[in-house]
Amino acid sequence: MKAYLTLRPATLLTGYVDYTILIAIWYNNESAAKNS
């Protein structure tokens, strides 16, 4: 459990980065769909 608590901040950070990338990809797809 202690290892989990230690790794949690890093997991949240990478999870946030992954989420931001997903939003960016989705936004780009939406923009491309509107432009075509």
mmCIF entry with sequence, helices, sheets and N, C-alpha, C, O atoms, coordinates in Angstrom:
data_MODEL
# 
_entry.id   MODEL 
# 
_entity.id                         1 
_entity.type                       polymer 
_entity.pdbx_number_of_molecules   1 
# 
_entity_poly.entity_id                      1 
_entity_poly.type                           'polypeptide(L)' 
_entity_poly.nstd_linkage                   no 
_entity_poly.nstd_monomer                   no 
_entity_poly.pdbx_seq_one_letter_code       MKAYLTLRPATLLTGYVDYTILIAIWYNNESAAKNS 
_entity_poly.pdbx_seq_one_letter_code_can   MKAYLTLRPATLLTGYVDYTILIAIWYNNESAAKNS 
_entity_poly.pdbx_strand_id                 A 
# 
loop_
_entity_poly_seq.entity_id 
_entity_poly_seq.num 
_entity_poly_seq.mon_id 
_entity_poly_seq.hetero 
1 1  MET n 
1 2  LYS n 
1 3  ALA n 
1 4  TYR n 
1 5  LEU n 
1 6  THR n 
1 7  LEU n 
1 8  ARG n 
1 9  PRO n 
1 10 ALA n 
1 11 THR n 
1 12 LEU n 
1 13 LEU n 
1 14 THR n 
1 15 GLY n 
1 16 TYR n 
1 17 VAL n 
1 18 ASP n 
1 19 TYR n 
1 20 THR n 
1 21 ILE n 
1 22 LEU n 
1 23 ILE n 
1 24 ALA n 
1 25 ILE n 
1 26 TRP n 
1 27 TYR n 
1 28 ASN n 
1 29 ASN n 
1 30 GLU n 
1 31 SER n 
1 32 ALA n 
1 33 ALA n 
1 34 LYS n 
1 35 ASN n 
1 36 SER n 
# 
_struct_asym.id          A 
_struct_asym.entity_id   1 
# 
_struct_conf.conf_type_id            HELX_P 
_struct_conf.id                      HELX_P1 
_struct_conf.pdbx_PDB_helix_id       AA1 
_struct_conf.beg_label_comp_id       LYS 
_struct_conf.beg_label_asym_id       A 
_struct_conf.beg_label_seq_id        2 
_struct_conf.pdbx_beg_PDB_ins_code   ? 
_struct_conf.end_label_comp_id       ASN 
_struct_conf.end_label_asym_id       A 
_struct_conf.end_label_seq_id        35 
_struct_conf.pdbx_end_PDB_ins_code   ? 
_struct_conf.beg_auth_comp_id        LYS 
_struct_conf.beg_auth_asym_id        A 
_struct_conf.beg_auth_seq_id         2 
_struct_conf.end_auth_comp_id        ASN 
_struct_conf.end_auth_asym_id        A 
_struct_conf.end_auth_seq_id         35 
_struct_conf.pdbx_PDB_helix_class    1 
_struct_conf.details                 ? 
_struct_conf.pdbx_PDB_helix_length   34 
# 
_struct_conf_type.id          HELX_P 
_struct_conf_type.criteria    ? 
_struct_conf_type.reference   ? 
# 
loop_
_atom_site.group_PDB 
_atom_site.id 
_atom_site.type_symbol 
_atom_site.label_atom_id 
_atom_site.label_alt_id 
_atom_site.label_comp_id 
_atom_site.label_asym_id 
_atom_site.label_entity_id 
_atom_site.label_seq_id 
_atom_site.pdbx_PDB_ins_code 
_atom_site.Cartn_x 
_atom_site.Cartn_y 
_atom_site.Cartn_z 
_atom_site.occupancy 
_atom_site.B_iso_or_equiv 
_atom_site.pdbx_formal_charge 
_atom_site.auth_seq_id 
_atom_site.auth_comp_id 
_atom_site.auth_asym_id 
_atom_site.auth_atom_id 
_atom_site.pdbx_PDB_model_num 
ATOM 1   N N  . MET A 1 1  ? 0.833   -1.205 0.000   1.00 0.00 ? 1  MET A N  1 
ATOM 2   C CA . MET A 1 1  ? 0.000   0.000  0.000   1.00 0.00 ? 1  MET A CA 1 
ATOM 3   C C  . MET A 1 1  ? 0.868   1.256  0.000   1.00 0.00 ? 1  MET A C  1 
ATOM 4   O O  . MET A 1 1  ? 0.531   2.260  -0.628  1.00 0.00 ? 1  MET A O  1 
ATOM 5   N N  . LYS A 1 2  ? 1.989   1.182  0.714   1.00 0.00 ? 2  LYS A N  1 
ATOM 6   C CA . LYS A 1 2  ? 2.876   2.346  0.778   1.00 0.00 ? 2  LYS A CA 1 
ATOM 7   C C  . LYS A 1 2  ? 3.443   2.676  -0.609  1.00 0.00 ? 2  LYS A C  1 
ATOM 8   O O  . LYS A 1 2  ? 3.562   3.843  -0.983  1.00 0.00 ? 2  LYS A O  1 
ATOM 9   N N  . ALA A 1 3  ? 3.791   1.624  -1.362  1.00 0.00 ? 3  ALA A N  1 
ATOM 10  C CA . ALA A 1 3  ? 4.313   1.843  -2.712  1.00 0.00 ? 3  ALA A CA 1 
ATOM 11  C C  . ALA A 1 3  ? 3.252   2.509  -3.582  1.00 0.00 ? 3  ALA A C  1 
ATOM 12  O O  . ALA A 1 3  ? 3.558   3.377  -4.400  1.00 0.00 ? 3  ALA A O  1 
ATOM 13  N N  . TYR A 1 4  ? 2.007   2.092  -3.395  1.00 0.00 ? 4  TYR A N  1 
ATOM 14  C CA . TYR A 1 4  ? 0.910   2.680  -4.165  1.00 0.00 ? 4  TYR A CA 1 
ATOM 15  C C  . TYR A 1 4  ? 0.792   4.168  -3.872  1.00 0.00 ? 4  TYR A C  1 
ATOM 16  O O  . TYR A 1 4  ? 0.624   4.978  -4.784  1.00 0.00 ? 4  TYR A O  1 
ATOM 17  N N  . LEU A 1 5  ? 0.882   4.525  -2.592  1.00 0.00 ? 5  LEU A N  1 
ATOM 18  C CA . LEU A 1 5  ? 0.779   5.935  -2.208  1.00 0.00 ? 5  LEU A CA 1 
ATOM 19  C C  . LEU A 1 5  ? 1.953   6.734  -2.754  1.00 0.00 ? 5  LEU A C  1 
ATOM 20  O O  . LEU A 1 5  ? 1.807   7.903  -3.112  1.00 0.00 ? 5  LEU A O  1 
ATOM 21  N N  . THR A 1 6  ? 3.118   6.098  -2.814  1.00 0.00 ? 6  THR A N  1 
ATOM 22  C CA . THR A 1 6  ? 4.310   6.774  -3.329  1.00 0.00 ? 6  THR A CA 1 
ATOM 23  C C  . THR A 1 6  ? 4.182   7.017  -4.835  1.00 0.00 ? 6  THR A C  1 
ATOM 24  O O  . THR A 1 6  ? 4.579   8.066  -5.343  1.00 0.00 ? 6  THR A O  1 
ATOM 25  N N  . LEU A 1 7  ? 3.623   6.032  -5.535  1.00 0.00 ? 7  LEU A N  1 
ATOM 26  C CA . LEU A 1 7  ? 3.499   6.134  -6.992  1.00 0.00 ? 7  LEU A CA 1 
ATOM 27  C C  . LEU A 1 7  ? 2.301   6.967  -7.431  1.00 0.00 ? 7  LEU A C  1 
ATOM 28  O O  . LEU A 1 7  ? 2.233   7.416  -8.576  1.00 0.00 ? 7  LEU A O  1 
ATOM 29  N N  . ARG A 1 8  ? 1.362   7.170  -6.522  1.00 0.00 ? 8  ARG A N  1 
ATOM 30  C CA . ARG A 1 8  ? 0.128   7.846  -6.897  1.00 0.00 ? 8  ARG A CA 1 
ATOM 31  C C  . ARG A 1 8  ? 0.340   9.221  -7.533  1.00 0.00 ? 8  ARG A C  1 
ATOM 32  O O  . ARG A 1 8  ? -0.276  9.483  -8.567  1.00 0.00 ? 8  ARG A O  1 
ATOM 33  N N  . PRO A 1 9  ? 1.166   10.113 -6.988  1.00 0.00 ? 9  PRO A N  1 
ATOM 34  C CA . PRO A 1 9  ? 1.355   11.421 -7.635  1.00 0.00 ? 9  PRO A CA 1 
ATOM 35  C C  . PRO A 1 9  ? 1.847   11.289 -9.079  1.00 0.00 ? 9  PRO A C  1 
ATOM 36  O O  . PRO A 1 9  ? 1.384   12.014 -9.960  1.00 0.00 ? 9  PRO A O  1 
ATOM 37  N N  . ALA A 1 10 ? 2.776   10.375 -9.323  1.00 0.00 ? 10 ALA A N  1 
ATOM 38  C CA . ALA A 1 10 ? 3.286   10.167 -10.681 1.00 0.00 ? 10 ALA A CA 1 
ATOM 39  C C  . ALA A 1 10 ? 2.183   9.633  -11.589 1.00 0.00 ? 10 ALA A C  1 
ATOM 40  O O  . ALA A 1 10 ? 2.086   10.022 -12.753 1.00 0.00 ? 10 ALA A O  1 
ATOM 41  N N  . THR A 1 11 ? 1.358   8.746  -11.056 1.00 0.00 ? 11 THR A N  1 
ATOM 42  C CA . THR A 1 11 ? 0.253   8.184  -11.837 1.00 0.00 ? 11 THR A CA 1 
ATOM 43  C C  . THR A 1 11 ? -0.751  9.267  -12.199 1.00 0.00 ? 11 THR A C  1 
ATOM 44  O O  . THR A 1 11 ? -1.245  9.318  -13.326 1.00 0.00 ? 11 THR A O  1 
ATOM 45  N N  . LEU A 1 12 ? -1.049  10.130 -11.234 1.00 0.00 ? 12 LEU A N  1 
ATOM 46  C CA . LEU A 1 12 ? -1.985  11.221 -11.495 1.00 0.00 ? 12 LEU A CA 1 
ATOM 47  C C  . LEU A 1 12 ? -1.416  12.165 -12.544 1.00 0.00 ? 12 LEU A C  1 
ATOM 48  O O  . LEU A 1 12 ? -2.145  12.648 -13.409 1.00 0.00 ? 12 LEU A O  1 
ATOM 49  N N  . LEU A 1 13 ? -0.114  12.429 -12.470 1.00 0.00 ? 13 LEU A N  1 
ATOM 50  C CA . LEU A 1 13 ? 0.523   13.348 -13.412 1.00 0.00 ? 13 LEU A CA 1 
ATOM 51  C C  . LEU A 1 13 ? 0.491   12.780 -14.823 1.00 0.00 ? 13 LEU A C  1 
ATOM 52  O O  . LEU A 1 13 ? 0.097   13.473 -15.761 1.00 0.00 ? 13 LEU A O  1 
ATOM 53  N N  . THR A 1 14 ? 0.900   11.530 -14.982 1.00 0.00 ? 14 THR A N  1 
ATOM 54  C CA . THR A 1 14 ? 0.893   10.923 -16.318 1.00 0.00 ? 14 THR A CA 1 
ATOM 55  C C  . THR A 1 14 ? -0.531  10.757 -16.814 1.00 0.00 ? 14 THR A C  1 
ATOM 56  O O  . THR A 1 14 ? -0.792  10.890 -18.009 1.00 0.00 ? 14 THR A O  1 
ATOM 57  N N  . GLY A 1 15 ? -1.456  10.467 -15.903 1.00 0.00 ? 15 GLY A N  1 
ATOM 58  C CA . GLY A 1 15 ? -2.862  10.359 -16.277 1.00 0.00 ? 15 GLY A CA 1 
ATOM 59  C C  . GLY A 1 15 ? -3.383  11.683 -16.790 1.00 0.00 ? 15 GLY A C  1 
ATOM 60  O O  . GLY A 1 15 ? -4.158  11.725 -17.746 1.00 0.00 ? 15 GLY A O  1 
ATOM 61  N N  . TYR A 1 16 ? -2.957  12.770 -16.153 1.00 0.00 ? 16 TYR A N  1 
ATOM 62  C CA . TYR A 1 16 ? -3.371  14.109 -16.578 1.00 0.00 ? 16 TYR A CA 1 
ATOM 63  C C  . TYR A 1 16 ? -2.803  14.432 -17.950 1.00 0.00 ? 16 TYR A C  1 
ATOM 64  O O  . TYR A 1 16 ? -3.489  15.011 -18.792 1.00 0.00 ? 16 TYR A O  1 
ATOM 65  N N  . VAL A 1 17 ? -1.550  14.057 -18.174 1.00 0.00 ? 17 VAL A N  1 
ATOM 66  C CA . VAL A 1 17 ? -0.917  14.290 -19.481 1.00 0.00 ? 17 VAL A CA 1 
ATOM 67  C C  . VAL A 1 17 ? -1.644  13.495 -20.559 1.00 0.00 ? 17 VAL A C  1 
ATOM 68  O O  . VAL A 1 17 ? -1.941  14.025 -21.631 1.00 0.00 ? 17 VAL A O  1 
ATOM 69  N N  . ASP A 1 18 ? -1.933  12.219 -20.277 1.00 0.00 ? 18 ASP A N  1 
ATOM 70  C CA . ASP A 1 18 ? -2.661  11.376 -21.241 1.00 0.00 ? 18 ASP A CA 1 
ATOM 71  C C  . ASP A 1 18 ? -4.021  11.985 -21.564 1.00 0.00 ? 18 ASP A C  1 
ATOM 72  O O  . ASP A 1 18 ? -4.452  11.997 -22.717 1.00 0.00 ? 18 ASP A O  1 
ATOM 73  N N  . TYR A 1 19 ? -4.692  12.493 -20.526 1.00 0.00 ? 19 TYR A N  1 
ATOM 74  C CA . TYR A 1 19 ? -6.010  13.096 -20.700 1.00 0.00 ? 19 TYR A CA 1 
ATOM 75  C C  . TYR A 1 19 ? -5.918  14.334 -21.583 1.00 0.00 ? 19 TYR A C  1 
ATOM 76  O O  . TYR A 1 19 ? -6.759  14.546 -22.457 1.00 0.00 ? 19 TYR A O  1 
ATOM 77  N N  . THR A 1 20 ? -4.890  15.152 -21.350 1.00 0.00 ? 20 THR A N  1 
ATOM 78  C CA . THR A 1 20 ? -4.693  16.365 -22.142 1.00 0.00 ? 20 THR A CA 1 
ATOM 79  C C  . THR A 1 20 ? -4.438  16.015 -23.608 1.00 0.00 ? 20 THR A C  1 
ATOM 80  O O  . THR A 1 20 ? -4.952  16.676 -24.510 1.00 0.00 ? 20 THR A O  1 
ATOM 81  N N  . ILE A 1 21 ? -3.638  14.969 -23.836 1.00 0.00 ? 21 ILE A N  1 
ATOM 82  C CA . ILE A 1 21 ? -3.348  14.533 -25.209 1.00 0.00 ? 21 ILE A CA 1 
ATOM 83  C C  . ILE A 1 21 ? -4.627  14.043 -25.886 1.00 0.00 ? 21 ILE A C  1 
ATOM 84  O O  . ILE A 1 21 ? -4.865  14.333 -27.058 1.00 0.00 ? 21 ILE A O  1 
ATOM 85  N N  . LEU A 1 22 ? -5.448  13.298 -25.143 1.00 0.00 ? 22 LEU A N  1 
ATOM 86  C CA . LEU A 1 22 ? -6.712  12.811 -25.708 1.00 0.00 ? 22 LEU A CA 1 
ATOM 87  C C  . LEU A 1 22 ? -7.615  13.974 -26.093 1.00 0.00 ? 22 LEU A C  1 
ATOM 88  O O  . LEU A 1 22 ? -8.242  13.951 -27.152 1.00 0.00 ? 22 LEU A O  1 
ATOM 89  N N  . ILE A 1 23 ? -7.685  14.987 -25.243 1.00 0.00 ? 23 ILE A N  1 
ATOM 90  C CA . ILE A 1 23 ? -8.496  16.181 -25.530 1.00 0.00 ? 23 ILE A CA 1 
ATOM 91  C C  . ILE A 1 23 ? -7.974  16.862 -26.793 1.00 0.00 ? 23 ILE A C  1 
ATOM 92  O O  . ILE A 1 23 ? -8.756  17.271 -27.651 1.00 0.00 ? 23 ILE A O  1 
ATOM 93  N N  . ALA A 1 24 ? -6.655  16.981 -26.904 1.00 0.00 ? 24 ALA A N  1 
ATOM 94  C CA . ALA A 1 24 ? -6.054  17.632 -28.068 1.00 0.00 ? 24 ALA A CA 1 
ATOM 95  C C  . ALA A 1 24 ? -6.372  16.864 -29.346 1.00 0.00 ? 24 ALA A C  1 
ATOM 96  O O  . ALA A 1 24 ? -6.711  17.467 -30.364 1.00 0.00 ? 24 ALA A O  1 
ATOM 97  N N  . ILE A 1 25 ? -6.265  15.547 -29.299 1.00 0.00 ? 25 ILE A N  1 
ATOM 98  C CA . ILE A 1 25 ? -6.572  14.718 -30.471 1.00 0.00 ? 25 ILE A CA 1 
ATOM 99  C C  . ILE A 1 25 ? -8.046  14.861 -30.840 1.00 0.00 ? 25 ILE A C  1 
ATOM 100 O O  . ILE A 1 25 ? -8.384  15.022 -32.012 1.00 0.00 ? 25 ILE A O  1 
ATOM 101 N N  . TRP A 1 26 ? -8.920  14.803 -29.837 1.00 0.00 ? 26 TRP A N  1 
ATOM 102 C CA . TRP A 1 26 ? -10.358 14.942 -30.083 1.00 0.00 ? 26 TRP A CA 1 
ATOM 103 C C  . TRP A 1 26 ? -10.665 16.309 -30.691 1.00 0.00 ? 26 TRP A C  1 
ATOM 104 O O  . TRP A 1 26 ? -11.446 16.417 -31.637 1.00 0.00 ? 26 TRP A O  1 
ATOM 105 N N  . TYR A 1 27 ? -10.044 17.347 -30.141 1.00 0.00 ? 27 TYR A N  1 
ATOM 106 C CA . TYR A 1 27 ? -10.276 18.708 -30.632 1.00 0.00 ? 27 TYR A CA 1 
ATOM 107 C C  . TYR A 1 27 ? -9.816  18.845 -32.076 1.00 0.00 ? 27 TYR A C  1 
ATOM 108 O O  . TYR A 1 27 ? -10.496 19.465 -32.893 1.00 0.00 ? 27 TYR A O  1 
ATOM 109 N N  . ASN A 1 28 ? -8.661  18.265 -32.390 1.00 0.00 ? 28 ASN A N  1 
ATOM 110 C CA . ASN A 1 28 ? -8.155  18.312 -33.765 1.00 0.00 ? 28 ASN A CA 1 
ATOM 111 C C  . ASN A 1 28 ? -9.094  17.575 -34.709 1.00 0.00 ? 28 ASN A C  1 
ATOM 112 O O  . ASN A 1 28 ? -9.333  18.034 -35.826 1.00 0.00 ? 28 ASN A O  1 
ATOM 113 N N  . ASN A 1 29 ? -9.627  16.441 -34.275 1.00 0.00 ? 29 ASN A N  1 
ATOM 114 C CA . ASN A 1 29 ? -10.561 15.673 -35.102 1.00 0.00 ? 29 ASN A CA 1 
ATOM 115 C C  . ASN A 1 29 ? -11.843 16.457 -35.338 1.00 0.00 ? 29 ASN A C  1 
ATOM 116 O O  . ASN A 1 29 ? -12.381 16.454 -36.444 1.00 0.00 ? 29 ASN A O  1 
ATOM 117 N N  . GLU A 1 30 ? -12.333 17.130 -34.298 1.00 0.00 ? 30 GLU A N  1 
ATOM 118 C CA . GLU A 1 30 ? -13.547 17.934 -34.424 1.00 0.00 ? 30 GLU A CA 1 
ATOM 119 C C  . GLU A 1 30 ? -13.318 19.081 -35.410 1.00 0.00 ? 30 GLU A C  1 
ATOM 120 O O  . GLU A 1 30 ? -14.170 19.366 -36.251 1.00 0.00 ? 30 GLU A O  1 
ATOM 121 N N  . SER A 1 31 ? -12.166 19.732 -35.299 1.00 0.00 ? 31 SER A N  1 
ATOM 122 C CA . SER A 1 31 ? -11.846 20.851 -36.192 1.00 0.00 ? 31 SER A CA 1 
ATOM 123 C C  . SER A 1 31 ? -11.739 20.369 -37.638 1.00 0.00 ? 31 SER A C  1 
ATOM 124 O O  . SER A 1 31 ? -12.238 21.024 -38.553 1.00 0.00 ? 31 SER A O  1 
ATOM 125 N N  . ALA A 1 32 ? -11.095 19.240 -37.838 1.00 0.00 ? 32 ALA A N  1 
ATOM 126 C CA . ALA A 1 32 ? -10.938 18.693 -39.186 1.00 0.00 ? 32 ALA A CA 1 
ATOM 127 C C  . ALA A 1 32 ? -12.300 18.327 -39.772 1.00 0.00 ? 32 ALA A C  1 
ATOM 128 O O  . ALA A 1 32 ? -12.545 18.543 -40.959 1.00 0.00 ? 32 ALA A O  1 
ATOM 129 N N  . ALA A 1 33 ? -13.171 17.782 -38.957 1.00 0.00 ? 33 ALA A N  1 
ATOM 130 C CA . ALA A 1 33 ? -14.500 17.396 -39.422 1.00 0.00 ? 33 ALA A CA 1 
ATOM 131 C C  . ALA A 1 33 ? -15.306 18.626 -39.827 1.00 0.00 ? 33 ALA A C  1 
ATOM 132 O O  . ALA A 1 33 ? -16.063 18.580 -40.796 1.00 0.00 ? 33 ALA A O  1 
ATOM 133 N N  . LYS A 1 34 ? -15.148 19.713 -39.098 1.00 0.00 ? 34 LYS A N  1 
ATOM 134 C CA . LYS A 1 34 ? -15.891 20.932 -39.419 1.00 0.00 ? 34 LYS A CA 1 
ATOM 135 C C  . LYS A 1 34 ? -15.344 21.609 -40.672 1.00 0.00 ? 34 LYS A C  1 
ATOM 136 O O  . LYS A 1 34 ? -16.096 22.219 -41.431 1.00 0.00 ? 34 LYS A O  1 
ATOM 137 N N  . ASN A 1 35 ? -14.032 21.498 -40.886 1.00 0.00 ? 35 ASN A N  1 
ATOM 138 C CA . ASN A 1 35 ? -13.413 22.174 -42.026 1.00 0.00 ? 35 ASN A CA 1 
ATOM 139 C C  . ASN A 1 35 ? -13.664 21.442 -43.337 1.00 0.00 ? 35 ASN A C  1 
ATOM 140 O O  . ASN A 1 35 ? -13.704 22.067 -44.397 1.00 0.00 ? 35 ASN A O  1 
ATOM 141 N N  . SER A 1 36 ? -13.832 20.124 -43.276 1.00 0.00 ? 36 SER A N  1 
ATOM 142 C CA . SER A 1 36 ? -13.987 19.368 -44.521 1.00 0.00 ? 36 SER A CA 1 
ATOM 143 C C  . SER A 1 36 ? -15.428 19.374 -45.010 1.00 0.00 ? 36 SER A C  1 
ATOM 144 O O  . SER A 1 36 ? -15.731 18.782 -46.046 1.00 0.00 ? 36 SER A O  1 
# 
